[in-house]
Amino acid sequence: MTRPILFLTIGMPGCGKTTAARSFEVEHRALRLTKDEWMKALYGEENPSSASGVVEGRLIAIALRALTLGTNVALDFGLWSRDERSALRDAGEQAGASVIMWYASITLEEQRRRHDIRLAAEPHWTWPMSDEDLAGWAGLFDVPSQGELDGTEPIDSPPTGFPSWTDWMQHRWPARV
Protein backbone atom coordinates (compact mmCIF):
# COMPACT_ATOMS: atom_id res chain seq x y z
CA MET A 1 0.00 0.00 0.00
CA THR A 2 1.33 3.45 -0.88
CA ARG A 3 1.63 6.14 1.74
CA PRO A 4 -0.93 8.92 1.64
CA ILE A 5 0.34 12.38 0.74
CA LEU A 6 -0.09 15.56 2.74
CA PHE A 7 0.15 18.55 0.39
CA LEU A 8 0.95 21.83 2.15
CA THR A 9 0.31 25.03 0.20
CA ILE A 10 2.61 27.84 1.28
CA GLY A 11 2.49 31.49 0.34
CA MET A 12 0.91 34.88 0.64
CA PRO A 13 -2.66 35.71 -0.43
CA GLY A 14 -3.08 35.56 -4.19
CA CYS A 15 -0.04 33.41 -4.97
CA GLY A 16 -2.10 30.48 -6.27
CA LYS A 17 -2.48 28.25 -3.21
CA THR A 18 -6.12 27.42 -3.78
CA THR A 19 -5.55 26.77 -7.48
CA ALA A 20 -2.72 24.38 -6.57
CA ALA A 21 -4.85 22.70 -3.88
CA ARG A 22 -7.68 22.21 -6.38
CA SER A 23 -5.18 20.59 -8.73
CA PHE A 24 -3.98 18.21 -5.99
CA GLU A 25 -7.61 17.44 -5.21
CA VAL A 26 -8.25 16.31 -8.79
CA GLU A 27 -4.90 14.83 -9.78
CA HIS A 28 -4.24 12.96 -6.53
CA ARG A 29 -7.78 12.42 -5.26
CA ALA A 30 -6.93 14.53 -2.25
CA LEU A 31 -9.33 15.88 0.33
CA ARG A 32 -8.95 19.65 -0.10
CA LEU A 33 -9.32 21.72 3.08
CA THR A 34 -9.37 25.44 2.28
CA LYS A 35 -9.58 27.67 5.34
CA ASP A 36 -11.13 30.66 3.57
CA GLU A 37 -14.09 28.56 2.42
CA TRP A 38 -14.74 27.45 5.99
CA MET A 39 -14.28 30.94 7.45
CA LYS A 40 -16.71 32.39 4.91
CA ALA A 41 -19.25 29.62 5.55
CA LEU A 42 -19.05 30.08 9.31
CA TYR A 43 -18.56 33.84 9.65
CA GLY A 44 -19.74 35.45 6.41
CA GLU A 45 -18.39 38.96 5.99
CA GLU A 46 -16.61 38.82 9.33
CA ASN A 47 -13.13 37.34 9.53
CA PRO A 48 -12.49 37.12 13.29
CA SER A 49 -8.83 36.59 14.06
CA SER A 50 -9.84 34.71 17.23
CA ALA A 51 -11.45 32.01 15.07
CA SER A 52 -8.69 31.66 12.49
CA GLY A 53 -6.41 29.37 14.49
CA VAL A 54 -9.35 27.30 15.70
CA VAL A 55 -10.63 26.72 12.16
CA GLU A 56 -7.12 25.83 10.99
CA GLY A 57 -6.79 23.43 13.93
CA ARG A 58 -10.07 21.69 13.13
CA LEU A 59 -9.01 21.34 9.49
CA ILE A 60 -5.66 19.92 10.57
CA ALA A 61 -7.41 17.39 12.82
CA ILE A 62 -9.59 16.31 9.88
CA ALA A 63 -6.52 16.15 7.65
CA LEU A 64 -4.57 13.95 10.08
CA ARG A 65 -7.52 11.59 10.51
CA ALA A 66 -7.92 11.32 6.73
CA LEU A 67 -4.21 10.58 6.34
CA THR A 68 -4.38 7.76 8.89
CA LEU A 69 -7.25 6.33 6.82
CA GLY A 70 -5.06 6.41 3.71
CA THR A 71 -6.57 9.49 2.04
CA ASN A 72 -4.41 12.17 0.42
CA VAL A 73 -5.00 15.68 1.80
CA ALA A 74 -4.30 19.20 0.54
CA LEU A 75 -4.16 21.83 3.31
CA ASP A 76 -4.76 25.27 1.84
CA PHE A 77 -4.01 28.13 4.21
CA GLY A 78 -0.64 29.74 3.70
CA LEU A 79 1.53 28.41 6.52
CA TRP A 80 3.52 31.60 6.87
CA SER A 81 5.86 30.41 9.64
CA ARG A 82 8.54 27.77 9.54
CA ASP A 83 7.24 26.49 12.90
CA GLU A 84 3.82 25.82 11.36
CA ARG A 85 5.41 23.96 8.47
CA SER A 86 7.75 21.98 10.74
CA ALA A 87 4.84 21.00 12.99
CA LEU A 88 2.79 19.81 10.02
CA ARG A 89 5.72 17.97 8.45
CA ASP A 90 6.15 16.15 11.77
CA ALA A 91 2.40 15.49 12.17
CA GLY A 92 2.14 14.23 8.59
CA GLU A 93 5.01 11.84 9.09
CA GLN A 94 3.51 10.67 12.41
CA ALA A 95 0.28 9.94 10.50
CA GLY A 96 2.23 7.78 8.05
CA ALA A 97 2.11 10.24 5.17
CA SER A 98 4.61 11.66 2.73
CA VAL A 99 4.66 15.45 2.86
CA ILE A 100 4.89 17.58 -0.27
CA MET A 101 5.22 21.32 0.14
CA TRP A 102 4.09 23.64 -2.65
CA TYR A 103 5.28 27.24 -2.53
CA ALA A 104 4.94 30.26 -4.80
CA SER A 105 6.25 33.75 -4.24
CA ILE A 106 4.33 36.81 -5.40
CA THR A 107 4.99 40.53 -5.65
CA LEU A 108 2.77 43.03 -3.86
CA GLU A 109 1.67 44.42 -7.23
CA GLU A 110 0.60 40.97 -8.46
CA GLN A 111 -1.15 40.26 -5.16
CA ARG A 112 -3.15 43.45 -5.52
CA ARG A 113 -4.05 42.67 -9.13
CA ARG A 114 -5.17 39.10 -8.37
CA HIS A 115 -7.03 40.09 -5.22
CA ASP A 116 -8.98 42.81 -7.03
CA ILE A 117 -9.99 40.32 -9.74
CA ARG A 118 -11.02 37.71 -7.16
CA LEU A 119 -12.94 40.20 -5.03
CA ALA A 120 -14.88 41.39 -8.09
CA ALA A 121 -15.56 37.87 -9.41
CA GLU A 122 -16.07 35.91 -6.17
CA PRO A 123 -16.75 38.27 -3.26
CA HIS A 124 -18.27 35.39 -1.27
CA TRP A 125 -14.86 33.65 -1.10
CA THR A 126 -12.58 36.48 -0.03
CA TRP A 127 -12.36 39.64 2.05
CA PRO A 128 -11.15 43.13 1.20
CA MET A 129 -7.41 43.57 1.77
CA SER A 130 -5.66 46.93 1.83
CA ASP A 131 -2.19 47.60 0.46
CA GLU A 132 -1.15 48.12 4.10
CA ASP A 133 -2.50 44.65 5.00
CA LEU A 134 -0.58 43.02 2.18
CA ALA A 135 2.67 44.83 2.98
CA GLY A 136 2.36 44.06 6.71
CA TRP A 137 1.66 40.40 6.08
CA ALA A 138 4.67 40.14 3.77
CA GLY A 139 6.83 41.18 6.74
CA LEU A 140 5.44 38.27 8.79
CA PHE A 141 6.14 35.59 6.18
CA ASP A 142 9.09 33.19 6.64
CA VAL A 143 10.20 32.33 3.12
CA PRO A 144 10.90 28.58 3.03
CA SER A 145 14.36 27.38 2.08
CA GLN A 146 14.83 24.95 -0.78
CA GLY A 147 15.90 22.28 1.72
CA GLU A 148 12.74 22.79 3.72
CA LEU A 149 10.61 22.53 0.58
CA ASP A 150 12.26 19.41 -0.80
CA GLY A 151 12.55 17.73 2.62
CA THR A 152 16.35 17.52 2.64
CA GLU A 153 16.55 19.72 5.74
CA PRO A 154 15.53 17.88 8.90
CA ILE A 155 12.42 19.01 10.72
CA ASP A 156 13.31 21.66 13.27
CA SER A 157 12.93 20.99 16.99
CA PRO A 158 9.87 22.55 18.62
CA PRO A 159 10.32 26.05 20.06
CA THR A 160 11.60 26.44 23.60
CA GLY A 161 8.96 25.54 26.15
CA PHE A 162 7.29 22.88 24.03
CA PRO A 163 8.47 19.28 24.51
CA SER A 164 6.93 18.16 21.20
CA TRP A 165 5.40 19.52 18.03
CA THR A 166 2.07 18.08 19.22
CA ASP A 167 2.25 20.34 22.29
CA TRP A 168 3.15 23.34 20.13
CA MET A 169 0.26 22.57 17.74
CA GLN A 170 -2.22 22.56 20.62
CA HIS A 171 -0.99 26.02 21.56
CA ARG A 172 -0.90 27.39 17.99
CA TRP A 173 -4.18 25.83 16.88
CA PRO A 174 -6.47 25.79 19.98
CA ALA A 175 -9.54 23.58 20.14
CA ARG A 176 -11.95 26.45 20.71
CA VAL A 177 -12.33 30.22 20.53
C-alpha positions as semicolon CSV with decimal commas, in nm:
position;residue;x (nm);y (nm);z (nm)
1;M;0,000;0,000;0,000
2;T;0,133;0,345;-0,088
3;R;0,163;0,614;0,174
4;P;-0,093;0,892;0,164
5;I;0,034;1,238;0,074
6;L;-0,009;1,556;0,274
7;F;0,015;1,855;0,039
8;L;0,095;2,183;0,215
9;T;0,031;2,503;0,020
10;I;0,261;2,784;0,128
11;G;0,249;3,149;0,034
12;M;0,091;3,488;0,064
13;P;-0,266;3,571;-0,043
14;G;-0,308;3,556;-0,419
15;C;-0,004;3,341;-0,497
16;G;-0,210;3,048;-0,627
17;K;-0,248;2,825;-0,321
18;T;-0,612;2,742;-0,378
19;T;-0,555;2,677;-0,748
20;A;-0,272;2,438;-0,657
21;A;-0,485;2,270;-0,388
22;R;-0,768;2,221;-0,638
23;S;-0,518;2,059;-0,873
24;F;-0,398;1,821;-0,599
25;E;-0,761;1,744;-0,521
26;V;-0,825;1,631;-0,879
27;E;-0,490;1,483;-0,978
28;H;-0,424;1,296;-0,653
29;R;-0,778;1,242;-0,526
30;A;-0,693;1,453;-0,225
31;L;-0,933;1,588;0,033
32;R;-0,895;1,965;-0,010
33;L;-0,932;2,172;0,308
34;T;-0,937;2,544;0,228
35;K;-0,958;2,767;0,534
36;D;-1,113;3,066;0,357
37;E;-1,409;2,856;0,242
38;W;-1,474;2,745;0,599
39;M;-1,428;3,094;0,745
40;K;-1,671;3,239;0,491
41;A;-1,925;2,962;0,555
42;L;-1,905;3,008;0,931
43;Y;-1,856;3,384;0,965
44;G;-1,974;3,545;0,641
45;E;-1,839;3,896;0,599
46;E;-1,661;3,882;0,933
47;N;-1,313;3,734;0,953
48;P;-1,249;3,712;1,329
49;S;-0,883;3,659;1,406
50;S;-0,984;3,471;1,723
51;A;-1,145;3,201;1,507
52;S;-0,869;3,166;1,249
53;G;-0,641;2,937;1,449
54;V;-0,935;2,730;1,570
55;V;-1,063;2,672;1,216
56;E;-0,712;2,583;1,099
57;G;-0,679;2,343;1,393
58;R;-1,007;2,169;1,313
59;L;-0,901;2,134;0,949
60;I;-0,566;1,992;1,057
61;A;-0,741;1,739;1,282
62;I;-0,959;1,631;0,988
63;A;-0,652;1,615;0,765
64;L;-0,457;1,395;1,008
65;R;-0,752;1,159;1,051
66;A;-0,792;1,132;0,673
67;L;-0,421;1,058;0,634
68;T;-0,438;0,776;0,889
69;L;-0,725;0,633;0,682
70;G;-0,506;0,641;0,371
71;T;-0,657;0,949;0,204
72;N;-0,441;1,217;0,042
73;V;-0,500;1,568;0,180
74;A;-0,430;1,920;0,054
75;L;-0,416;2,183;0,331
76;D;-0,476;2,527;0,184
77;F;-0,401;2,813;0,421
78;G;-0,064;2,974;0,370
79;L;0,153;2,841;0,652
80;W;0,352;3,160;0,687
81;S;0,586;3,041;0,964
82;R;0,854;2,777;0,954
83;D;0,724;2,649;1,290
84;E;0,382;2,582;1,136
85;R;0,541;2,396;0,847
86;S;0,775;2,198;1,074
87;A;0,484;2,100;1,299
88;L;0,279;1,981;1,002
89;R;0,572;1,797;0,845
90;D;0,615;1,615;1,177
91;A;0,240;1,549;1,217
92;G;0,214;1,423;0,859
93;E;0,501;1,184;0,909
94;Q;0,351;1,067;1,241
95;A;0,028;0,994;1,050
96;G;0,223;0,778;0,805
97;A;0,211;1,024;0,517
98;S;0,461;1,166;0,273
99;V;0,466;1,545;0,286
100;I;0,489;1,758;-0,027
101;M;0,522;2,132;0,014
102;W;0,409;2,364;-0,265
103;Y;0,528;2,724;-0,253
104;A;0,494;3,026;-0,480
105;S;0,625;3,375;-0,424
106;I;0,433;3,681;-0,540
107;T;0,499;4,053;-0,565
108;L;0,277;4,303;-0,386
109;E;0,167;4,442;-0,723
110;E;0,060;4,097;-0,846
111;Q;-0,115;4,026;-0,516
112;R;-0,315;4,345;-0,552
113;R;-0,405;4,267;-0,913
114;R;-0,517;3,910;-0,837
115;H;-0,703;4,009;-0,522
116;D;-0,898;4,281;-0,703
117;I;-0,999;4,032;-0,974
118;R;-1,102;3,771;-0,716
119;L;-1,294;4,020;-0,503
120;A;-1,488;4,139;-0,809
121;A;-1,556;3,787;-0,941
122;E;-1,607;3,591;-0,617
123;P;-1,675;3,827;-0,326
124;H;-1,827;3,539;-0,127
125;W;-1,486;3,365;-0,110
126;T;-1,258;3,648;-0,003
127;W;-1,236;3,964;0,205
128;P;-1,115;4,313;0,120
129;M;-0,741;4,357;0,177
130;S;-0,566;4,693;0,183
131;D;-0,219;4,760;0,046
132;E;-0,115;4,812;0,410
133;D;-0,250;4,465;0,500
134;L;-0,058;4,302;0,218
135;A;0,267;4,483;0,298
136;G;0,236;4,406;0,671
137;W;0,166;4,040;0,608
138;A;0,467;4,014;0,377
139;G;0,683;4,118;0,674
140;L;0,544;3,827;0,879
141;F;0,614;3,559;0,618
142;D;0,909;3,319;0,664
143;V;1,020;3,233;0,312
144;P;1,090;2,858;0,303
145;S;1,436;2,738;0,208
146;Q;1,483;2,495;-0,078
147;G;1,590;2,228;0,172
148;E;1,274;2,279;0,372
149;L;1,061;2,253;0,058
150;D;1,226;1,941;-0,080
151;G;1,255;1,773;0,262
152;T;1,635;1,752;0,264
153;E;1,655;1,972;0,574
154;P;1,553;1,788;0,890
155;I;1,242;1,901;1,072
156;D;1,331;2,166;1,327
157;S;1,293;2,099;1,699
158;P;0,987;2,255;1,862
159;P;1,032;2,605;2,006
160;T;1,160;2,644;2,360
161;G;0,896;2,554;2,615
162;F;0,729;2,288;2,403
163;P;0,847;1,928;2,451
164;S;0,693;1,816;2,120
165;W;0,540;1,952;1,803
166;T;0,207;1,808;1,922
167;D;0,225;2,034;2,229
168;W;0,315;2,334;2,013
169;M;0,026;2,257;1,774
170;Q;-0,222;2,256;2,062
171;H;-0,099;2,602;2,156
172;R;-0,090;2,739;1,799
173;W;-0,418;2,583;1,688
174;P;-0,647;2,579;1,998
175;A;-0,954;2,358;2,014
176;R;-1,195;2,645;2,071
177;V;-1,233;3,022;2,053
